[in-house]
Amino acid sequence: MALWKPDQTFYPSPRMAMHAPPEKHAFVVAFNPTPANGKHDALTVIDLDPKSRTYGTIVGRTEMPGVGDELHHFGWNACSAALCPYAPHPHIERRYFIVPGLRSSRVHIIDVKPDPRAPKIVRVIEPEELAERSGYSRPHTIHCGPDAIYMSALGAPNGDGPGGIALLDHESFDVLGRWEVDRGPQFLAYDFWWHLGHDVAITSEWGTPNMIENGVAPDLLLNNRYGHSIHVWDLRRRRHLQSIDLGPENQMALELRPAHDPTRTYGFVGVVISTKDLSASVWLWHRGDNGWSVRKVIEIPAEPADESLLPPALKPFKAVPPIITDINLSLDDRMLYISCWGTGDMLQYDVSDPFHPRLTGSVRIGGIVARAPHPKAGGPVNGAPQMLELSRDGRRVYVSNSLYSAWDAQFYPDGIKGWVAKLDANPNGGLTLDPDFFVTYEGERPHQIHLEGGDASSDSYCYP
């Protein structure tokens, strides 16, 4: 029996979304690392249907009209948040991707209906329009909210700060303006998420465009100048409430993953690196009787390494930092996945008790020193799990191996040959590499992945 709702991929609760049909396609943005050659970035489509003759291959490609966009993160125009009781757009459908260029500041609106294998660009928002209407540039992360499309940006058009969030109209995709009414002390920006049931937003910090576009600046890193705080906001009133400092040595507090259950008030944030010992960490934010606070719940140490095997940036330290670049939380809030782009580890933690995570699975692919092989590649691979996406039923993890062109060059100076791999996850604990799924990219590098119909990082819910 069909459900009476605007889009059959919308679900009131994460519990219901876990029973959705398996994904049949993955959408992956890929960028050209050498724009001087005139080649375009693209949104690519991978066949994920095991019954298909083209399973595990690229079956679609839509090139951007410009050159040098550096496609990075992207997101849907609409998702399960459209079922929230106060959503003013109940008739919208999950049809368009909002695909920004992190370097160009162009924003591409791409229609994936009726044929998901042949996406079509229907509009391009030029950087001048984004700057004029919001004061922002370098758009980064997209989330579909109940009232609008939210898009974070790293900074201002001149490459300085502050960074923040711009809103786009659900239907016209016009830039409505800046989200913040009172930003308080917030200056650096990166990710954002929310607790819809509590009218609370959380934002994290990386750096301004001038701080990140040429790679990791040693003086900024060693002087603890990159972001190391998260911020709590009144979501409805759009006002800053609280800054929570993780400690200046905990540099680059990036990906945010709140509990999917809207009755819960906690979530996880990944920290790329500690300037104290090169470790990486995951912190838990939570609300208690005395307000919001954070607590480090996972620490992953650096690994000693032969100096001759390290890139120049790491030779003085004689160690490989884990470099946490992405985390993802299963829809039942039980399993947390962590990608370590430095060592090549993909980790699975049971976070049923969020204050006491327990390691339940680990797989290594690539890595700065390890270069762990993939069976289908026939030997060692470069890069490492970087962006990761988890299926709604929590059984399949897809990973790509490129971070950002300037960072790729610093940590993998021999170059990165792009690939996407798949891991099989046991929802009760356990992680194994799929030896037959390994999709390669020629001359371009894949970054973020989204799954057809939704995934573990695309939707937010208003019902438990």
DRENTIGU-111832 format. One line per 8 residues: number of its first residue (from 0); their letters; for each residue x, y, z of C-alpha. Coordinates in Angstrom, 3 decimals, decimal comma, always signed. Layout:
N
NUM	A	X:Y:Z; ...
// end
This chain:
464
0	MALWKPDQ	+0,000:+0,000:+0,000; +1,427:+3,370:-1,020; +1,924:+5,918:+1,709; +0,206:+9,284:+1,340; +3,162:+11,655:+1,565; +4,933:+14,002:-0,841; +7,876:+11,667:-1,486; +8,065:+7,937:-0,820
8	TFYPSPRM	+11,702:+8,331:+0,331; +10,637:+10,573:+3,248; +10,188:+8,847:+6,604; +8,822:+10,344:+9,828; +11,419:+8,599:+11,986; +14,898:+7,093:+11,635; +13,479:+3,785:+12,842; +11,121:+3,674:+9,838
16	AMHAPPEK	+13,847:+4,835:+7,439; +15,964:+1,805:+8,376; +13,359:-0,365:+6,617; +13,579:+1,572:+3,339; +14,442:-0,311:+0,125; +18,188:-0,761:-0,538; +19,890:+1,947:-2,557; +20,410:+1,279:-6,276
24	HAFVVAFN	+22,681:+4,194:-7,144; +25,399:+6,242:-5,496; +25,966:+9,837:-6,527; +29,608:+10,881:-6,195; +31,158:+14,277:-6,892; +34,573:+14,110:-8,538; +36,964:+16,976:-9,195; +39,782:+17,553:-11,645
32	PTPANGKH	+42,973:+18,190:-9,610; +44,703:+20,018:-12,492; +42,245:+22,651:-13,799; +44,894:+23,986:-16,176; +44,127:+21,050:-18,458; +40,634:+22,460:-18,992; +38,756:+19,381:-17,791; +35,524:+19,813:-15,848
40	DALTVIDL	+34,460:+18,488:-12,474; +31,484:+16,123:-12,543; +28,667:+14,479:-10,641; +29,078:+10,749:-11,303; +26,671:+7,866:-10,757; +27,680:+4,364:-9,633; +25,410:+1,319:-10,052; +24,785:-0,289:-6,638
48	DPKSRTYG	+22,210:-2,890:-7,651; +23,847:-6,337:-7,199; +21,411:-7,784:-9,742; +22,502:-5,378:-12,458; +25,022:-6,242:-15,182; +26,715:-2,882:-14,568; +26,969:-3,281:-10,792; +30,009:-1,567:-9,327
56	TIVGRTEM	+30,708:+0,626:-12,352; +30,194:+4,275:-13,244; +26,964:+4,489:-15,249; +26,338:+8,231:-15,323; +28,285:+11,470:-15,521; +27,221:+15,113:-15,587; +29,980:+17,663:-16,114; +29,886:+21,142:-14,636
64	PGVGDELH	+29,891:+24,022:-17,128; +32,903:+25,756:-15,577; +36,455:+24,684:-14,775; +38,143:+24,701:-11,381; +35,078:+24,336:-9,179; +36,581:+21,665:-6,886; +33,317:+19,921:-6,049; +33,496:+18,886:-2,416
72	HFGWNACS	+30,285:+18,437:-0,392; +26,734:+18,464:-1,738; +23,229:+17,605:-0,596; +19,565:+17,116:-1,397; +17,037:+19,897:-1,818; +14,551:+18,044:+0,391; +14,452:+15,120:+2,789; +12,476:+13,654:+5,695
80	AALCPYAP	+12,575:+17,021:+7,485; +9,700:+17,951:+5,144; +7,451:+15,816:+7,394; +8,093:+17,965:+10,470; +4,855:+19,444:+11,836; +5,980:+23,018:+11,126; +7,455:+22,405:+7,646; +6,073:+25,078:+5,290
88	HPHIERRY	+6,843:+23,057:+2,153; +4,985:+19,744:+2,580; +4,693:+19,117:-1,153; +8,364:+19,101:-2,146; +10,233:+15,994:-3,249; +13,804:+14,679:-3,061; +14,739:+15,492:-6,630; +17,559:+18,017:-6,864
96	FIVPGLRS	+21,140:+18,083:-5,664; +22,699:+21,331:-4,517; +26,328:+20,971:-5,655; +28,689:+23,820:-4,733; +32,242:+24,359:-5,901; +34,437:+24,972:-2,881; +36,991:+26,980:-4,896; +34,766:+28,662:-7,476
104	SRVHIIDV	+31,815:+29,426:-5,146; +29,439:+28,450:-7,951; +26,391:+26,497:-6,819; +24,909:+23,980:-9,273; +21,315:+22,768:-9,060; +21,120:+19,278:-10,597; +17,933:+17,335:-11,355; +18,226:+13,539:-10,964
112	KPDPRAPK	+14,652:+12,793:-12,054; +13,348:+11,035:-14,068; +16,577:+9,198:-14,912; +19,079:+9,025:-12,017; +21,756:+7,891:-14,477; +21,446:+11,106:-16,488; +21,361:+14,053:-14,051; +20,791:+17,462:-15,643
120	IVRVIEPE	+21,935:+20,892:-14,531; +18,921:+23,209:-14,302; +20,512:+26,272:-12,729; +23,869:+27,718:-11,721; +24,070:+30,288:-8,934; +27,105:+32,440:-9,625; +29,446:+33,498:-6,791; +28,439:+37,141:-7,224
128	ELAERSGY	+24,815:+36,338:-6,397; +25,807:+34,332:-3,330; +28,092:+37,136:-2,136; +25,582:+39,917:-2,766; +22,681:+38,199:-1,023; +24,471:+36,536:+1,894; +27,938:+38,050:+2,209; +29,454:+34,556:+1,971
136	SRPHTIHC	+31,645:+32,557:-0,392; +33,234:+29,076:-0,588; +29,994:+27,152:+0,061; +30,667:+23,860:+1,757; +27,903:+21,754:+3,361; +24,253:+21,350:+2,350; +21,399:+20,214:+4,614; +17,697:+20,170:+3,781
144	GPDAIYMS	+15,718:+21,740:+6,618; +11,987:+21,943:+7,253; +11,867:+25,598:+6,203; +14,677:+26,065:+3,679; +17,872:+24,632:+2,229; +20,786:+25,420:+4,541; +24,256:+25,912:+3,060; +27,364:+26,576:+5,133
152	ALGAPNGD	+30,167:+28,749:+3,767; +33,749:+29,072:+4,940; +34,099:+32,826:+4,684; +33,626:+36,121:+2,925; +34,323:+36,890:-0,768; +37,763:+38,314:+0,114; +38,806:+34,995:+1,657; +38,626:+36,193:+5,241
160	GPGGIALL	+35,837:+35,586:+7,759; +33,377:+35,270:+9,166; +31,978:+32,080:+7,728; +28,419:+31,019:+8,364; +25,203:+29,733:+6,827; +23,169:+30,952:+3,863; +19,583:+29,908:+3,139; +18,178:+28,898:-0,245
168	DHESFDVL	+14,521:+28,732:-1,194; +13,194:+25,167:-1,507; +11,506:+25,797:-4,877; +13,241:+28,640:-6,731; +16,705:+27,947:-5,209; +17,148:+31,693:-4,818; +19,645:+32,726:-2,166; +17,477:+34,175:+0,597
176	GRWEVDRG	+20,257:+35,605:+2,709; +22,382:+35,029:+5,767; +20,895:+32,756:+8,444; +22,542:+34,288:+11,512; +20,775:+37,145:+13,287; +23,268:+37,296:+16,165; +26,477:+35,284:+15,618; +28,094:+36,290:+18,895
184	PQFLAYDF	+31,808:+35,336:+18,930; +31,529:+32,772:+16,119; +33,983:+33,544:+13,285; +35,248:+30,279:+11,765; +32,822:+27,866:+10,122; +32,601:+24,373:+8,701; +29,782:+21,909:+9,401; +26,385:+22,421:+11,002
192	WWHLGHDV	+23,564:+20,195:+12,191; +20,661:+20,433:+14,578; +18,404:+18,877:+17,179; +15,064:+19,661:+15,514; +13,042:+18,501:+18,496; +14,784:+21,028:+20,722; +15,203:+24,007:+18,354; +18,984:+23,802:+18,736
200	AITSEWGT	+21,673:+24,056:+16,045; +25,335:+23,070:+16,383; +28,163:+24,414:+14,205; +31,847:+23,503:+13,952; +35,060:+25,180:+12,781; +37,785:+24,687:+10,173; +39,305:+27,937:+8,908; +38,715:+30,844:+6,563
208	PNMIENGV	+39,361:+30,303:+2,836; +42,707:+32,089:+3,157; +43,684:+29,631:+5,910; +42,873:+26,419:+4,027; +43,066:+26,921:+0,274; +46,829:+26,414:+0,006; +46,881:+23,405:+2,302; +47,654:+23,064:+5,988
216	APDLLLNN	+49,773:+26,046:+7,005; +52,385:+24,823:+9,533; +52,532:+28,147:+11,377; +48,756:+28,261:+11,769; +48,597:+24,635:+12,879; +51,450:+24,724:+15,369; +50,134:+27,982:+16,825; +46,668:+26,441:+17,204
224	RYGHSIHV	+44,973:+28,947:+14,897; +42,535:+26,581:+13,183; +39,095:+25,955:+14,632; +38,813:+24,126:+17,950; +35,314:+25,003:+19,189; +31,733:+24,073:+18,535; +28,867:+26,541:+18,847; +25,335:+26,117:+20,154
232	WDLRRRRH	+22,534:+28,174:+18,584; +18,856:+28,870:+19,031; +17,678:+27,362:+15,739; +14,386:+29,257:+15,455; +15,679:+32,612:+16,687; +18,966:+32,210:+14,752; +21,008:+33,454:+17,682; +24,271:+32,251:+19,174
240	LQSIDLGP	+23,914:+30,757:+22,648; +27,226:+29,217:+23,657; +30,775:+28,478:+22,478; +32,391:+25,284:+23,732; +36,184:+25,134:+23,380; +37,660:+21,652:+22,921; +41,114:+22,965:+23,802; +43,392:+24,913:+21,429
248	ENQMALEL	+45,568:+21,875:+20,689; +42,568:+20,022:+19,224; +42,801:+21,505:+15,774; +40,027:+21,436:+13,191; +36,772:+20,304:+14,792; +35,028:+19,233:+11,599; +32,251:+16,720:+11,001; +29,177:+16,828:+13,246
256	RPAHDPTR	+26,854:+13,857:+13,713; +23,936:+14,436:+16,089; +21,775:+11,588:+17,334; +19,103:+10,815:+14,748; +16,448:+10,313:+17,426; +15,034:+13,845:+17,855; +14,335:+13,272:+21,549; +18,066:+12,904:+22,280
264	TYGFVGVV	+20,381:+15,850:+22,884; +23,841:+14,576:+22,084; +26,101:+14,080:+19,111; +29,680:+13,500:+17,992; +32,309:+15,775:+16,455; +35,569:+14,587:+14,905; +38,844:+16,413:+15,555; +41,454:+16,068:+12,798
272	ISTKDLSA	+44,646:+16,371:+14,816; +46,144:+17,285:+18,170; +49,225:+19,491:+18,063; +50,221:+17,918:+21,366; +50,855:+14,389:+20,064; +49,398:+14,103:+16,500; +46,492:+11,992:+17,783; +42,951:+12,367:+16,471
280	SVWLWHRG	+39,810:+12,264:+18,564; +36,024:+12,170:+18,689; +34,136:+14,268:+21,220; +30,607:+13,952:+22,551; +28,518:+17,072:+22,993; +25,535:+16,676:+25,292; +23,047:+18,658:+27,324; +22,810:+18,018:+31,053
288	DNGWSVRK	+21,363:+19,757:+34,082; +23,984:+22,484:+33,799; +23,643:+23,127:+30,076; +25,746:+22,027:+27,108; +29,192:+20,521:+27,484; +31,666:+18,264:+25,655; +33,712:+15,238:+26,559; +36,427:+13,375:+24,650
296	VIEIPAEP	+35,197:+9,796:+24,197; +37,574:+8,373:+21,551; +41,285:+9,024:+21,052; +43,291:+7,464:+18,223; +47,076:+7,765:+18,585; +49,591:+8,518:+15,846; +51,693:+5,612:+14,582; +55,529:+5,750:+14,562
304	ADESLLPP	+56,912:+5,533:+11,018; +60,159:+5,417:+9,090; +61,028:+8,985:+8,149; +61,933:+7,922:+4,599; +58,350:+6,780:+3,998; +56,751:+10,040:+5,124; +55,868:+13,105:+3,049; +57,959:+16,225:+3,781
312	ALKPFKAV	+55,272:+17,723:+6,028; +55,483:+14,760:+8,423; +59,196:+13,838:+8,303; +60,125:+15,933:+11,377; +57,562:+14,045:+13,467; +58,538:+10,500:+12,396; +54,915:+9,443:+12,775; +51,677:+9,102:+10,823
320	PPIITDIN	+48,719:+10,960:+12,346; +45,333:+9,221:+11,963; +43,778:+12,402:+10,465; +40,058:+11,891:+11,147; +38,281:+13,469:+8,189; +34,775:+12,010:+8,409; +32,461:+10,279:+10,859; +28,990:+8,831:+10,379
328	LSLDDRML	+26,316:+7,535:+12,735; +23,892:+4,705:+11,972; +20,199:+5,598:+11,984; +19,599:+3,649:+15,192; +22,306:+5,747:+16,889; +24,170:+2,564:+17,698; +27,255:+2,441:+15,458; +29,701:+5,263:+14,782
336	YISCWGTG	+32,037:+4,980:+11,780; +35,326:+6,882:+11,588; +37,619:+7,341:+8,593; +41,316:+7,894:+9,302; +42,741:+9,360:+6,119; +46,312:+9,295:+7,419; +46,662:+5,674:+8,530; +44,047:+4,218:+6,158
344	DMLQYDVS	+41,806:+2,844:+8,899; +38,041:+2,616:+8,763; +36,809:+2,089:+12,327; +33,471:+0,988:+13,751; +32,489:+1,819:+17,342; +29,453:+0,720:+19,300; +28,117:+3,950:+20,813; +24,948:+2,543:+22,370
352	DPFHPRLT	+26,383:+4,158:+25,474; +27,657:+7,390:+23,886; +29,833:+8,178:+26,887; +31,725:+4,888:+26,569; +32,263:+3,870:+22,896; +33,558:+0,364:+22,229; +35,649:-0,571:+19,155; +33,875:-3,372:+17,251
360	GSVRIGGI	+35,415:-3,331:+13,776; +38,426:-2,154:+11,782; +39,569:-2,340:+8,154; +42,639:-0,718:+6,596; +42,817:+0,457:+2,957; +45,668:+2,571:+1,640; +47,261:+5,036:+4,070; +50,229:+7,399:+3,879
368	VARAPHPK	+52,722:+4,687:+4,901; +50,733:+1,435:+4,985; +49,378:+1,636:+1,409; +47,243:-1,357:+2,382; +46,101:-3,243:-0,728; +42,632:-3,828:-2,071; +42,035:-7,283:-3,593; +40,403:-5,950:-6,752
376	AGGPVNGA	+43,152:-3,344:-7,266; +45,716:-6,131:-7,399; +48,052:-4,477:-4,921; +48,670:-1,421:-2,739; +46,448:+1,635:-3,214; +47,059:+5,270:-2,445; +44,856:+7,702:-0,617; +42,703:+6,209:+2,139
384	PQMLELSR	+39,096:+6,169:+3,352; +38,186:+9,840:+3,526; +34,506:+10,614:+2,969; +32,200:+7,808:+4,032; +28,525:+7,111:+3,600; +26,371:+4,547:+5,354; +23,227:+2,905:+4,008; +19,964:+3,444:+5,869
392	DGRRVYVS	+19,836:-0,139:+7,096; +23,370:+0,211:+8,468; +24,821:-2,680:+6,452; +26,893:-1,026:+3,713; +29,619:+1,606:+3,967; +30,954:+3,382:+0,882; +34,243:+5,331:+1,024; +36,187:+7,641:-1,292
400	NSLYSAWD	+39,885:+8,459:-1,036; +40,472:+12,168:-1,784; +40,209:+15,047:+0,685; +41,021:+18,422:-0,910; +43,499:+19,092:-3,705; +45,903:+21,155:-1,577; +45,818:+18,618:+1,256; +46,156:+15,686:-1,155
408	AQFYPDGI	+49,395:+17,213:-2,434; +50,814:+17,645:+1,081; +50,044:+14,221:+2,486; +50,097:+12,102:-0,691; +52,699:+13,961:-2,820; +52,984:+11,069:-5,292; +49,433:+11,860:-6,329; +46,073:+10,252:-5,652
416	KGWVAKLD	+44,381:+7,954:-8,131; +40,710:+8,169:-7,262; +38,683:+5,204:-6,053; +35,500:+4,277:-4,217; +35,365:+1,105:-2,124; +32,643:-0,702:-0,182; +32,655:-2,340:+3,219; +30,054:-4,664:+4,698
424	ANPNGGLT	+28,946:-3,717:+8,197; +27,309:-5,958:+10,759; +24,774:-3,820:+12,678; +25,688:-5,838:+15,779; +29,407:-5,227:+15,333; +31,959:-6,167:+12,701; +33,357:-4,638:+9,522; +34,723:-6,422:+6,440
432	LDPDFFVT	+36,041:-5,244:+3,091; +34,036:-6,185:+0,002; +36,805:-7,676:-2,205; +34,808:-7,280:-5,419; +33,735:-3,632:-5,178; +36,417:-1,131:-6,193; +35,498:+1,692:-8,579; +38,398:+3,654:-10,064
440	YEGERPHQ	+38,463:+7,166:-11,510; +40,843:+8,211:-14,274; +42,362:+11,663:-13,935; +39,899:+12,883:-11,306; +39,268:+12,364:-7,616; +35,989:+11,377:-5,942; +34,878:+13,080:-2,771; +31,461:+13,019:-1,093
448	IHLEGGDA	+28,965:+10,201:-1,721; +25,175:+10,259:-1,367; +22,851:+7,324:-1,885; +19,675:+7,293:-3,932; +16,661:+7,740:-1,682; +18,680:+8,884:+1,315; +21,405:+7,634:+3,619; +22,698:+8,043:+7,161
456	SSDSYCYP	+23,861:+11,643:+6,719; +21,268:+13,149:+4,372; +18,061:+13,334:+6,448; +16,880:+14,653:+9,781; +13,712:+13,566:+11,539; +11,096:+15,095:+13,808; +9,681:+11,869:+15,234; +11,499:+9,188:+17,294
// end
